[in-house]
Amino acid sequence: MSYYFNTVLKGRRFDEAIEQVTEALKTEGFGVLTEIDVQDTLKKKIDVDFKKYKILGACNPHFAHKALQSEDKIGVLLPCNVVVEEHDNGEIEVSAVNPMASMSSVENKDLGGLAAEVQAKLIKVIEQLN
């Protein structure tokens, strides 16, 4: 089982892709809680040049609440990360975590169905982007 789902967007600028991903997440009930600009952070912290790369911390509050009720330490695996990166050829790749893969290490049967629901929503997000 792969730990992520992805798609490549052609003909879009990086900032447009961020907006499109954010809107696609909203349609599936997710909000973006955090946005980590890896390119900017690496430049500031260790003076390294890196490609455009943002990590969006997406959260669906209903699913997060259910997960936290089932397993109070599950917060270490939240939120669901979505990565937007620009490759050298100008293509934008969007990758989302596969919650089934990340939850497989948690020994709590109540989370399996929940992870499957979140997985289905994140797959829809990725499919909406094309």
NUMARGU-655538 format. One record per atom (N, C-alpha, C): residue in one letter; x negated, z, y. Coordinates in steps of 0.1 Angstrom, whole numbers, plus 5000, padded with zeros to 4 digits. Layout:
! residues N
AXZY;...
! end
This chain:
! residues 130
M499250004988;M500050005000;M499150005012;S499349915021;S498649905034;S499050015043;Y498150065051;Y498450175060;Y498950125074;Y499149995075;Y499749935087;Y500449805085;F501249775095;F501949645095;F501449575108;N501349445108;N500849375120;N501349235122;T501149185134;T501549055137;T500549005148;V500348875150;V499548825160;V500448755170;L500248785183;L501048715193;L500148615200;K500648495201;K499948385207;K500548355221;G499748315230;G500348265243;G500848385252;R500348505250;R500848615258;R499648685264;R499748735276;R498748815282;R498848965276;F497749035277;F497749165271;F498849255277;D498949265291;D499949345297;D501349305293;E501549175292;E502949135287;E503149185273;A502149185265;A502349235251;A502649385251;I502049455259;I502349605260;I503749625264;E504249545274;E505649555278;E506649515267;Q506249405260;Q507149355249;Q507149465238;V506049515234;V506049615223;V506849735227;T506649785240;T507449905244;T508949875244;E509349755248;E510749725247;E511249715233;A510449655224;A510849645210;A511049785204;L510049875207;L510150005202;L511450075207;K511850055220;K513050115225;K514350065217;T514349935213;T515449885206;T515649955193;E514650015187;E514750095175;E514750245177;G514950285189;G515050425192;G513750505195;F512650435197;F511350495199;F511050495214;G510450595219;G509850605232;G508350615230;V507650575241;V506150585240;V505750715248;L505250815240;L504950945245;L503550945251;T502650865245;T501250855250;T500750715250;E499850685259;E499150555259;E497750575261;I496950545251;I495450565252;I494850435254;D494150415265;D493350295268;D491950315263;V491750265251;V490450285244;V489350215252;Q489550095257;Q488550025265;Q488050105277;D489050155284;D488750235296;D488050365292;T488550435282;T487950555278;T486550545273;L486250445265;L484850425260;L483950385271;K484450315281;K483550285292;K483250405300;K484250485303;K484050605311;K483150715304;K483450735291;K482850845284;K481450805278;I481250685274;I479850655268;I479350525272;D479850465283;D479450345289;D479250225280;V480250215271;V480350105261;V481450005265;D481049875265;D482049775267;D482849745254;F484149745255;F484949725243;F486149635247;K486749565237;K487849475240;K489049555245;K490049485250;K491249555254;K491949605242;Y492249735242;Y492749805230;Y493449925234;K494849925232;K495650045236;K496350095224;I496350225223;I497150295213;I498350355219;L499550315215;L500750365220;L501350465209;G501550585214;G502050695206;G503550695206;A504150625196;A505650605196;A506350725189;C507450765194;C508250865188;C509750835188;N510350855177;N511850855176;N512250995175;P512851055185;P513051205185;P513951255174;H514951175170;H515751215159;H514951225146;F514151125143;F513351135131;F512251235132;A511651255143;A510651355145;A511251495143;H512451515148;H513151645146;H513451675131;K513951575124;K514151585110;K512951615102;A511851545105;A510551565098;A510051705101;L510151755113;L509651885116;L510451995110;Q511751965108;Q512552065101;Q512152075086;S511751965080;S511451955066;S510052005064;E509151985073;E507752025071;E507152055085;D506952185088;D506552215102;D505152175105;K504252135096;K502952095099;K502851935100;I503951875099;I504051725099;I503551675113;G503551755123;G503151715136;G501751665137;V500951695127;V499551645126;V499651495124;L500751435118;L500851295116;L501751225126;L502151295136;L503051235146;L502251225159;P502551135168;P503651035167;P503150915158;C504050815157;C503750695150;C502850605160;N501650575156;N500750495165;N501050345163;V501050275174;V501050135175;V499950085183;V499149995178;V497949945185;V498149805190;V497749785202;V497749645208;V496349615212;E495849505206;E494449475209;E494249325212;E493349295220;E493049155223;E491749105216;H491849005209;H490748945202;H489948855210;D488748825206;D487848735214;D488448595217;N489348545208;N489948415209;N491248425218;G491548545224;G492648555233;G493948595226;E493948595213;E495148635206;E495348785207;I496648825208;I496948965208;I497449005195;E496949115189;E497349165176;E498049295179;V499249315172;V499949435173;V500049495159;S499649625157;S499649685144;S500349825146;A501249855136;A501949975136;A501650055123;V501550185124;V501250265112;V502350245102;N502050255089;N503050255078;N503250405075;P504450455079;P504650595077;P504750635062;M505050545053;M505050565039;M503650605034;A502650525039;A501250555036;A500750685041;S501050715054;S500650845059;S501350965054;M502550945050;M503351065044;M503051085029;S502450985023;S502250995009;S501351115005;S500551165014;S499651275012;S500351405013;V501651405019;V502351525021;V503251555008;E503151665002;E503951694990;E505251754994;N506151674999;N507451715003;N508451605001;K509251614990;K510151504986;K511151474997;D511451565006;D512451535017;D511951435027;L510651425028;L510051325037;L510051185033;G510151165020;G510051025014;G511150935020;G512350975020;G513550895025;G513350875040;L512950985047;L512750975061;L511650875065;A510550885058;A509450785060;A509950645058;A510750625048;A511250495045;A512150435056;E512950525062;E513750485073;E512950445086;V511950535088;V511050505099;V510250375097;Q509750355085;Q509050235081;Q509950115084;A511250115080;A512150005082;A512249975097;K512350075105;K512450055119;K511149995125;L509950045121;L508749985126;L508549845121;I508949815110;I508849675105;I509749585114;K510949635118;K511749555127;K511149535140;V510449635145;V509749625158;V508649515157;I507849515146;I506849405145;I507549275143;E508649265136;E509249135134;E509849085147;Q510349175156;Q510949135169;Q509849065178;L508649085176;L507649045185;L507348895184;N507748825174;N507348685172;N508448595178;
! end
